[in-house]
């Protein structure tokens, strides 16, 4: 009986380890693809000299969390941008979750230009700042893309997929400014990191 129990635990552990490895490998491949496309299609030659590669924190599954979603639809508003550009958003609700026993809350937004398009039916925008902002990540914050139904009560958040706006690498772009209420009191050492330049 004891031997069977040890064998069962070993099988479960091996399966868990394999799942972790598979997740990390898959994300690493996605990051590689993203980097190649970003460096060749988004940045120009001069910008690539300053940013020859995209920096990422190591994959960390503790930043893959389940959040409670509370629907709370607000009116349309013009999202402040880094350069003059008029883009309408609306708040659709908020996500609450814990990171290392610290309760965090992030508002969720919908880009109204995309809202009517079928491919973006369940797409929502979650910009945020955290304890790494301006230290090991871009000073203006990071973004996360989420896909879920408005009827959802629980949403999986993967901060390993969080990324910097184009503005972190080029001043040719106009990017949404992270709303003040979307600052969380923990350090999210996941997703893109940033190498600061003079």
C-alpha positions in Angstrom: 0.0 0.0 0.0 2.8 2.4 0.9 4.6 1.6 -2.3 1.5 2.3 -4.3 1.0 5.6 -2.5 4.6 6.7 -3.2 4.2 5.6 -6.9 1.0 7.6 -7.1 2.6 10.7 -5.6 5.6 10.3 -8.0 3.2 10.1 -11.0 1.3 13.2 -9.9 4.5 15.1 -9.3 5.9 14.1 -12.7 2.7 15.1 -14.4 2.7 18.5 -12.6 6.4 19.0 -13.6 5.6 18.1 -17.2 2.7 20.6 -17.2 4.9 23.3 -15.8 7.6 22.5 -18.4 5.1 22.5 -21.2 3.7 25.8 -20.2 7.1 27.4 -19.9 8.2 26.0 -23.2 5.1 27.2 -25.0 5.4 30.7 -23.5 9.1 30.8 -24.4 8.2 30.1 -28.0 5.5 32.8 -28.0 8.0 35.3 -26.6 10.5 34.5 -29.3 7.9 34.9 -32.0 6.7 38.2 -30.4 10.2 39.5 -30.2 11.1 38.8 -33.8 7.9 40.4 -35.1 8.2 43.4 -32.8 11.8 44.1 -33.6 11.2 43.8 -37.4 7.7 45.2 -37.8 7.3 47.8 -35.0 10.7 49.3 -34.5 12.8 51.0 -37.2 16.6 50.6 -37.7 17.6 53.4 -35.3 15.3 52.1 -32.6 16.6 48.6 -33.0 20.1 49.9 -32.2 18.8 51.1 -28.9 16.7 48.1 -28.2 18.3 45.1 -29.9 16.2 42.6 -28.0 13.1 42.4 -25.8 13.8 41.6 -22.1 11.6 39.1 -20.2 11.4 38.0 -16.6 11.7 34.2 -16.1 8.4 32.4 -16.5 6.8 32.2 -13.0 3.6 30.4 -12.5 2.9 32.1 -9.2 1.8 35.1 -11.4 -0.8 33.0 -13.1 -3.8 33.8 -10.8 -7.5 33.4 -10.7 -9.4 36.7 -10.2 -13.0 37.5 -9.3 -14.6 39.6 -12.0 -17.3 42.1 -11.0 -19.2 43.7 -13.9 -19.5 47.4 -13.5 -20.1 49.1 -16.8 -19.2 52.8 -17.0 -19.8 55.6 -19.6 -17.6 56.1 -22.6 -14.6 58.3 -22.0 -11.5 59.4 -23.9 -8.5 57.5 -22.6 -5.6 59.8 -21.9 -2.8 59.0 -24.4 0.9 59.6 -24.5 0.4 61.7 -27.7 -2.7 63.6 -28.8 -5.1 61.0 -30.1 -8.7 60.4 -29.4 -9.6 56.8 -28.5 -12.8 56.0 -26.6 -12.9 53.3 -23.9 -15.3 52.3 -21.2 -14.8 50.5 -17.9 -16.6 47.2 -17.9 -15.8 46.0 -14.4 -12.9 45.1 -12.2 -10.8 42.1 -11.2 -9.8 41.4 -7.6 -7.2 38.8 -6.8 -4.3 38.0 -4.4 -0.6 38.1 -5.0 1.4 36.7 -2.0 -1.6 37.3 0.3 -1.9 40.9 -0.9 -5.3 41.9 -2.2 -5.1 43.6 -5.6 -7.7 45.2 -7.8 -7.5 46.2 -11.5 -10.2 47.9 -13.6 -10.9 46.3 -16.9 -11.5 48.5 -20.0 -13.0 48.0 -23.5 -11.8 49.8 -26.6 -15.0 51.0 -28.2 -13.4 51.1 -31.7 -12.8 47.3 -31.4 -16.0 46.5 -29.5 -18.1 45.9 -32.6 -15.6 43.6 -34.3 -16.3 39.9 -34.0 -12.6 39.0 -33.2 -12.7 41.4 -30.2 -16.1 40.4 -28.8 -14.5 39.0 -25.6 -11.3 41.1 -25.6 -10.6 43.5 -22.7 -7.7 45.8 -21.8 -6.0 45.8 -18.4 -3.2 48.4 -18.1 -1.4 48.5 -14.7 1.5 49.8 -12.7 3.1 47.8 -9.9 6.2 47.7 -7.6 8.5 47.2 -10.6 7.3 50.2 -12.5 10.2 52.6 -13.2 12.7 50.1 -11.6 12.8 47.0 -13.8 9.8 47.8 -16.0 8.8 50.8 -18.1 8.0 53.9 -16.0 4.6 54.4 -17.6 3.4 50.9 -16.8 2.5 47.7 -18.6 -0.5 46.1 -20.4 -2.3 42.8 -20.3 -4.8 41.5 -22.8 -7.7 39.4 -21.4 -10.4 37.4 -23.2 -13.5 36.4 -21.3 -17.3 36.7 -21.3 -18.9 39.6 -19.4 -21.0 36.9 -17.7 -17.8 35.4 -16.2 -17.4 35.4 -12.4 -13.8 34.1 -12.5 -11.0 35.1 -14.8 -7.5 33.6 -15.2 -4.9 36.3 -15.3 -1.4 35.5 -16.6 1.0 38.3 -15.8 3.7 36.3 -17.6 2.0 37.6 -20.8 2.1 41.3 -19.7 3.9 43.6 -22.0 5.1 47.1 -22.5 3.4 49.7 -24.8 5.1 50.5 -28.0 6.0 53.9 -26.4 8.5 52.1 -24.2 10.7 51.6 -27.2 9.7 54.4 -29.6 8.3 57.9 -29.3 6.7 57.6 -32.7 3.7 55.9 -31.1 0.7 57.1 -29.0 -0.2 54.7 -26.2 -2.9 54.6 -23.5 -1.7 56.1 -20.1 -2.3 53.7 -17.2 -5.2 55.1 -15.1 -4.1 56.1 -11.5 -6.5 53.6 -10.0 -4.8 50.7 -11.7 -1.7 50.7 -9.5 -1.3 47.5 -7.4 0.8 47.4 -4.2 3.1 44.4 -5.2 6.0 43.8 -7.5 4.9 41.8 -10.6 8.2 40.3 -11.7 6.6 38.6 -14.7 6.2 39.4 -18.4 8.4 42.0 -20.2 11.1 43.7 -18.2 13.0 46.8 -19.4 16.6 47.9 -19.9 16.8 51.6 -19.3 18.8 53.8 -21.6 20.1 57.4 -21.2 
